[in-house]
Amino acid sequence: MAGSMAEYKRQTRAHIAGLQGQLTDAQYRAELAEKQVRQISADRDIWKHRALEAEAALKSTGRAGHDCQS
């Protein structure tokens, strides 16, 4: 019976090690996703700022809302 208890403990430790590995992987993926979200947010802010600048430039030339087609 002592052998079966030792085997149970070994399997339990192996299972815990596997779970810890999965947790580490999940934490890494979460950190990576957070970095990607921050980068996407920064990119969005840059493009929003550029769009606002372009709109302001159009308005300052009196061309807002007008097509440039001939």
NUDOGU-11600 format. One record per residue (C-alpha): residue in one letter; x, y, z. Coordinates in pm, whole numbers, padded with zeros to 5 digits, always signed. Example, Ala and Ser with C-alpha at 12.3 -4.5 7.8 and 13.67 -1.06 7.14 Angstrom:
! residues 2
A+01230-00450+00780
S+01367-00106+00714
***
This chain:
! residues 70
M+00000+00000+00000
A+00294+00230+00063
G+00392+00182-00300
S+00052+00291-00424
M+00064+00600-00200
A+00409+00688-00335
E+00282+00643-00692
Y-00023+00858-00616
K+00202+01134-00478
R+00430+01109-00783
Q+00134+01138-01020
T-00009+01426-00819
R+00324+01612-00829
A+00347+01552-01204
H-00008+01681-01248
I+00071+01992-01041
A+00386+02053-01247
G+00178+02027-01565
L-00078+02273-01430
Q+00198+02514-01329
G+00337+02494-01681
Q-00005+02569-01827
L-00042+02863-01588
T+00297+03001-01693
D+00199+02970-02060
A-00136+03140-01994
Q+00034+03424-01808
Y+00279+03473-02094
R-00005+03479-02349
A-00200+03727-02134
E+00102+03959-02109
L+00155+03935-02484
A-00212+04012-02549
E-00194+04314-02316
K+00110+04445-02506
Q-00075+04396-02836
V-00379+04582-02702
R-00158+04873-02593
Q+00011+04881-02936
I-00321+04870-03121
S-00455+05147-02899
A-00147+05360-02966
D-00178+05299-03341
R-00547+05392-03328
D-00464+05715-03146
I-00199+05803-03404
W-00438+05745-03695
K-00717+05935-03520
H-00482+06229-03466
R-00371+06220-03831
A-00733+06211-03948
L-00818+06511-03730
E-00516+06698-03866
A-00623+06620-04222
E-00978+06739-04152
A-00843+07059-04000
A-00619+07115-04302
L-00916+07070-04536
K-01129+07309-04335
S-00854+07571-04328
T-00838+07566-04709
G-01215+07595-04738
R-01252+07254-04900
A-01429+07068-04622
G-01705+06848-04756
H-01620+06918-05121
D-01504+06660-05371
C-01183+06732-05554
Q-01314+06565-05869
S-01332+06761-06194
***
